[in-house]
Amino acid sequence: MSLDAGMMPFGRYAHIVGWGKAIPDRVVTNDELAQIVDTSDEWIRTRTGIRQRHIAVDPNETTATLGAKAARAALDTANLPSSKVDMIICATSSPEHTFPATACIIQDLIGATNAGAFDLSAACSGFVYGLGMAKGLIASGQADNVLVIGAETLSRIVDWSDRNTCVLFGDGAGAVVVQASAVPGGILSTEMGCDGSGADVLILPAGGSKMPATLETVASGQHFVKMNGRAVFRFATRVMTDATRKVLDRAGLRVEDVDLVIPHQANERIIASSMRQLGLSEDKVFMNLQHYGNTSTASIPIALTEAIEQDRIKPHDKIVMVGFGAGLTWAGAAIEWGVPTERETSFWQTSQRTAAYNLARARSQLLRISRRLESSLVSEDGASLAERMSKRFGGRKPEEDAPPAEAEQELLEERSGEEEA
């Protein structure tokens, strides 16, 4: 599946105009992991390139809160109020719940009251899939501003006694604002693919409809990530190379035209092997996995944000983002960068956004309280307070027998007593 530059109608181009990341404070080094599993710093570094990872240890720090923090940073960079967002796409492998979508929770947290929201499940390829979806929405005229987020708390679905997986993953979130523009460039082409015959190669076995949670599935660790590392390695090195070539060809670019590749940050050896096959030198490949480990859907937007912070990206640069993941899936995007990476925000703009987020929080709380009150005023058979009062007083108006406030209080006390019983 692909979306190419030639498919953009009416001069609508999809540009990345905002970016941001959110990283938990707690750092876990390889030496710390060596104290709980049979491994060592040297073993992990030589096989993966990872030196440390960030872990969300605070129970209140979740996939949604990290995603919302990254989203706010991206909106700030784009100088775009959340009310202008038309769609939120959250790519994640560790959602808050099976449903509702984590994107819906983020929508509430940032006050994007005019946005639709959905989760995208394509594992580590998910963020680039999201870019493809954003481009399609903009090209068709269905959206002007799309927020694409990759957010994970993988530490909560990793078996910390399995050295083959626990050393790999970290937590974090990254986000971008994709905006419609009449200026040529932006997301030029995308590639999204899948080979479902490899679905069991990288999998979270239990928790879905095939294997619902039971005492047995919990006891046997079926709610933890399981991976065939060798099979993933062979698959990844091939599809990373193929996907890069395809998106460049569709965009009318050559490998020599590429200024920077931002690959999925899974394994240093996979990245090196893929780029070597393409003939790209190390200075054209951005890597930060040594600091974060594999943050799945969040890895590419986190790396993009850091590449910008390090002045590795400039207007008109040709960039490739490419990843692979469970499914087995792969995805690539060729991008012509179209906006300055240095953004200045005034005190007034910052104050406005802070006030807007505070207002969104207050609005959300009021709506929650309203729903609770509404529920408390409806009986189990669906009768409203007015209907129950009418029935109680034999069809007479409540005020004929008691003051309205007293009658309402009496019924509320009765309802409270029923709930306690």
C-alpha positions in Angstrom: 0.0 0.0 0.0 1.4 3.4 -0.9 0.5 7.1 -1.2 2.7 9.0 -3.6 3.4 12.6 -4.3 1.6 12.4 -7.6 -1.7 11.5 -5.8 -2.0 14.9 -4.0 -5.0 16.7 -5.5 -5.7 20.4 -5.6 -2.1 21.3 -4.5 -2.7 19.9 -1.0 0.6 18.8 0.5 1.2 17.3 3.9 4.0 19.0 5.9 5.3 18.2 9.3 5.1 21.6 11.1 5.4 20.6 14.8 7.3 18.0 16.8 7.9 16.9 20.4 8.8 14.1 22.7 8.1 13.0 26.3 10.6 10.7 28.2 10.2 9.3 31.7 12.8 10.5 34.2 13.9 7.1 35.5 16.9 5.7 33.7 17.8 2.0 33.9 21.3 1.2 32.8 22.6 -2.1 31.5 24.5 -2.6 34.8 21.3 -2.3 36.7 19.7 -5.0 34.5 22.7 -7.3 35.1 21.7 -7.3 38.8 18.3 -8.9 38.0 18.9 -11.1 35.0 21.9 -13.1 33.6 23.4 -10.4 31.4 26.1 -7.7 31.3 26.6 -4.3 29.9 29.1 -5.7 27.4 26.6 -8.4 26.2 23.8 -5.9 25.7 26.0 -3.3 24.0 27.7 -5.6 21.5 24.4 -7.2 20.5 22.1 -4.2 20.4 24.0 -1.0 20.9 21.7 -0.1 23.8 23.4 1.4 27.0 20.3 2.5 28.9 16.5 3.0 28.7 13.9 5.2 30.4 11.2 3.5 32.4 7.8 4.9 33.6 7.9 3.9 37.3 5.2 6.3 38.4 1.8 4.6 38.1 0.3 7.9 37.0 2.7 8.1 34.0 1.0 6.1 31.3 0.9 5.7 27.5 -1.8 8.4 27.4 -0.1 10.9 29.7 3.2 10.5 27.8 1.4 10.8 24.5 -0.4 13.9 25.7 2.8 15.5 26.8 4.5 14.9 23.5 1.4 16.1 21.7 1.4 19.4 23.6 5.1 19.9 22.7 4.4 19.3 19.0 1.4 21.7 19.1 3.6 24.3 20.9 6.3 24.0 18.2 3.6 24.3 15.5 2.0 27.3 17.3 -1.3 25.5 16.8 -4.1 25.5 19.4 -5.5 22.0 20.1 -8.9 23.2 19.0 -7.6 23.3 15.4 -6.6 19.6 15.4 -9.0 17.6 13.1 -7.7 14.1 13.8 -5.5 12.4 16.4 -3.8 9.1 15.4 -2.1 7.3 18.3 0.2 4.5 17.2 0.9 2.2 20.2 1.6 -1.4 21.2 0.9 -0.8 24.8 -2.5 1.1 24.9 -4.2 2.2 28.1 -7.0 -0.3 27.5 -8.3 -2.6 24.7 -10.9 0.1 24.4 -11.4 3.0 24.6 -8.7 4.1 22.3 -5.7 5.8 23.9 -6.1 8.5 21.3 -9.5 9.4 22.8 -7.9 9.8 26.3 -5.2 12.0 24.8 -7.9 14.0 22.9 -9.4 14.8 26.3 -6.1 15.5 28.0 -5.1 18.2 25.5 -8.6 19.6 24.9 -8.8 18.9 21.2 -12.5 19.2 21.3 -13.0 19.3 17.5 -10.8 16.2 16.7 -11.7 12.7 15.9 -9.3 10.1 17.4 -8.3 6.5 16.9 -5.5 4.1 17.8 -3.4 2.5 15.1 -1.9 -1.0 15.8 1.0 -1.8 13.5 3.6 -2.4 16.3 6.9 -0.6 15.7 5.9 0.4 12.2 2.8 2.2 13.6 4.1 5.8 13.6 5.1 5.7 9.9 1.7 4.1 9.1 0.2 7.1 10.9 2.1 9.5 8.6 0.6 7.7 5.7 -2.9 8.0 7.1 -2.3 11.7 7.9 -1.2 12.3 4.3 -4.3 10.5 3.0 -6.6 12.6 5.2 -5.0 15.8 4.1 -4.8 14.8 0.4 -8.5 14.0 0.3 -9.5 17.3 2.0 -10.9 15.6 5.1 -8.4 17.2 7.5 -6.1 20.2 7.6 -4.2 19.4 10.9 -3.5 15.8 12.0 -1.7 14.9 15.2 0.3 11.7 14.8 1.6 10.2 18.0 3.7 7.2 18.9 3.5 6.4 22.6 4.5 3.4 24.7 5.0 2.0 28.2 6.4 -1.3 27.1 8.0 -1.8 30.5 4.6 -3.0 31.7 4.3 -5.8 29.2 7.9 -7.0 29.3 9.0 -10.1 31.3 11.8 -8.7 33.5 13.2 -12.2 34.0 13.7 -12.8 30.3 17.0 -11.3 29.2 16.2 -11.7 25.5 13.4 -9.1 25.7 13.7 -7.0 28.9 17.1 -5.5 27.8 15.6 -4.2 24.6 12.6 -2.0 25.4 12.0 1.4 26.9 9.2 3.8 27.5 8.5 7.2 25.8 6.4 9.1 23.4 6.9 11.3 20.3 4.5 13.3 18.2 4.2 15.5 15.1 1.7 17.9 13.7 1.0 17.2 10.0 -0.6 20.2 8.3 -2.1 20.9 4.8 -0.2 23.3 2.7 -0.1 24.6 -0.9 3.7 24.5 -0.8 5.1 21.5 -2.6 7.1 19.0 -0.5 6.3 17.5 2.8 5.5 13.8 2.9 6.3 12.8 -0.7 5.6 9.0 -0.6 4.9 6.2 1.8 5.2 2.4 1.8 3.1 0.2 4.2 3.4 -3.5 4.1 2.7 -6.7 6.0 3.5 -10.4 6.1 1.0 -12.0 8.4 2.6 -15.4 8.2 5.1 -14.1 10.7 2.5 -13.0 13.2 3.8 -15.4 15.8 7.4 -14.2 15.5 6.9 -11.2 17.8 3.7 -11.4 19.8 1.9 -10.7 23.1 0.0 -14.0 23.3 -2.7 -13.4 25.9 -5.2 -10.7 26.7 -7.1 -10.7 23.4 -10.2 -12.7 22.4 -8.2 -15.8 21.4 -6.6 -16.1 24.9 -8.6 -14.1 27.4 -6.9 -13.5 30.8 -7.1 -16.4 33.2 -5.1 -17.5 36.2 -3.3 -19.9 33.9 -2.3 -17.3 31.3 -1.0 -15.0 34.0 0.9 -17.7 35.8 2.6 -18.8 32.5 3.6 -15.3 31.5 1.5 -15.2 28.4 0.8 -11.5 28.9 4.5 -10.7 28.3 6.2 -10.0 24.9 7.5 -13.1 23.2 10.0 -12.8 20.4 12.0 -15.0 18.0 15.0 -12.7 17.8 16.8 -14.4 14.9 13.7 -14.4 12.7 13.1 -10.7 13.5 16.7 -9.8 12.6 16.6 -11.5 9.2 13.2 -10.0 8.4 14.2 -6.5 9.5 17.4 -6.2 7.6 15.6 -7.1 4.4 12.5 -5.0 4.7 14.3 -1.9 6.0 16.3 -1.8 2.8 13.5 -2.7 0.4 11.1 -0.1 2.0 13.7 2.7 1.7 14.3 2.0 -2.0 10.6 1.9 -2.7 9.7 5.2 -1.1 12.6 6.9 -2.8 11.7 5.5 -6.2 8.1 6.7 -5.7 9.2 10.1 -4.7 11.5 10.4 -7.7 14.6 10.4 -5.6 17.8 8.4 -5.5 19.7 7.1 -2.5 22.3 9.8 -3.2 19.7 12.4 -2.7 19.0 11.4 0.9 20.3 13.8 3.6 19.2 11.8 6.6 17.6 8.4 7.4 15.7 8.1 10.7 15.2 4.4 11.2 13.2 2.6 13.8 15.6 2.4 16.8 15.5 -1.3 17.5 19.0 -2.7 17.1 22.3 -1.1 16.0 23.3 -4.1 14.0 20.0 -4.2 12.1 20.4 -0.5 11.2 24.0 -0.8 10.2 23.3 -3.8 8.0 20.4 -2.2 6.2 22.2 1.1 5.6 25.3 -0.7 4.4 23.2 -2.5 1.7 21.9 0.9 0.6 25.4 2.4 0.4 24.6 5.1 3.0 27.4 6.4 5.2 27.0 6.6 9.0 26.8 10.4 8.9 23.5 10.1 7.0 21.8 7.9 9.6 20.5 9.1 12.9 20.7 6.8 15.9 19.8 7.4 19.6 18.9 3.9 20.7 21.9 3.8 23.0 20.0 6.3 25.3 16.4 4.9 25.0 16.4 1.4 23.8 13.5 0.2 21.6 10.5 2.5 22.3 8.5 0.8 19.5 6.1 3.3 17.9 7.7 6.2 19.7 11.3 5.6 18.5 11.1 7.4 15.2 9.3 10.6 16.4 11.6 10.8 19.4 14.6 10.4 17.1 13.2 13.0 14.7 12.8 15.5 17.6 16.4 14.9 18.7 17.7 15.2 15.2 16.1 18.6 14.9 17.4 19.6 18.4 20.9 18.7 17.2 20.5 20.7 14.0 20.7 17.7 11.7 17.7 18.7 9.7 17.2 21.9 7.5 14.6 23.1 5.0 14.6 21.2 1.7 16.5 18.2 3.2 15.4 14.8 1.9 14.6 12.5 4.8 13.6 8.9 5.0 11.8 7.4 8.0 11.6 3.6 7.9 10.6 0.9 10.4 9.5 -2.7 11.0 7.6 -4.5 13.6 5.3 -7.2 14.8 2.7 -8.4 12.3 5.1 -8.7 10.6 4.8 -5.1 9.3 7.1 -2.6 7.7 6.7 1.1 6.6 8.7 3.9 5.1 8.2 7.5 4.2 10.1 9.9 2.0 9.9 13.5 3.1 11.1 16.8 1.8 11.4 19.0 4.9 9.6 22.2 4.4 9.7 24.4 7.5 12.4 26.1 9.7 13.4 24.0 12.6 14.1 27.0 14.8 10.9 28.2 16.3 10.4 31.1 18.7 7.4 31.2 21.1 6.4 34.4 22.9 5.5 34.6 26.5 1.9 35.5 25.5 1.6 32.5 23.3 2.9 30.2 26.0 0.5 31.7 28.5 -2.4 31.3 26.1 -1.7 27.6 25.6 -1.3 27.0 29.3 -4.6 28.6 30.0 -6.2 26.6 27.2 -4.9 23.3 28.7 -6.1 24.3 32.1 -9.5 25.1 30.7 -9.6 21.8 28.9 -8.8 20.0 32.2 -11.6 21.9 34.0 -14.1 21.1 31.2 -13.2 17.4 31.3 -13.8 17.3 35.1 -17.1 19.1 34.8 -18.3 16.7 32.1 -17.3 13.7 34.3 -19.1 15.2 37.3 -22.2 15.9 35.1 -22.3 12.3 33.9 -22.0 10.9 37.5 -24.8 13.2 38.6 -26.9 12.2 35.7 -26.4 8.6 36.4 -27.3 9.0 40.1 -30.6 10.6 39.1 -31.6 7.6 36.9 -32.9 4.4 38.4 -31.8 0.9 37.3 -34.9 0.6 35.1 -33.9 3.8 33.3 -36.5 6.1 35.0 -35.4 9.7 35.5 -35.7 11.5 38.8 -38.9 13.4 37.4 -40.5 10.1 36.4 -39.8 8.5 39.8 -41.2 11.5 41.6 -44.3 11.4 39.5 -44.8 7.7 40.2 -44.2 8.1 43.9 -46.7 10.9 44.3 -49.4 9.2 42.3 -49.3 11.4 39.3 -49.5 14.6 41.3 -46.9 17.2 41.0 -44.3 16.9 43.8 -44.8 20.4 44.9 -48.4 19.5 45.9 -47.1 17.3 48.7 -43.6 18.5 49.5 -41.3 21.3 48.6 -39.3 20.4 45.4 -35.9 20.5 47.2 -37.2 18.2 50.0 -38.7 15.8 47.6 -35.6 15.6 45.5 -33.4 15.1 48.6 -35.7 12.4 49.9 -35.4 10.5 46.6 -31.7 11.0 46.4 -31.3 9.5 49.9 -33.5 6.6 48.9 -31.3 6.0 45.8 -28.2 6.2 47.9 -29.5 3.6 50.2 -30.3 1.3 47.3 -26.8 1.6 46.0 -25.2 0.9 49.4 -27.4 -2.2 49.8 
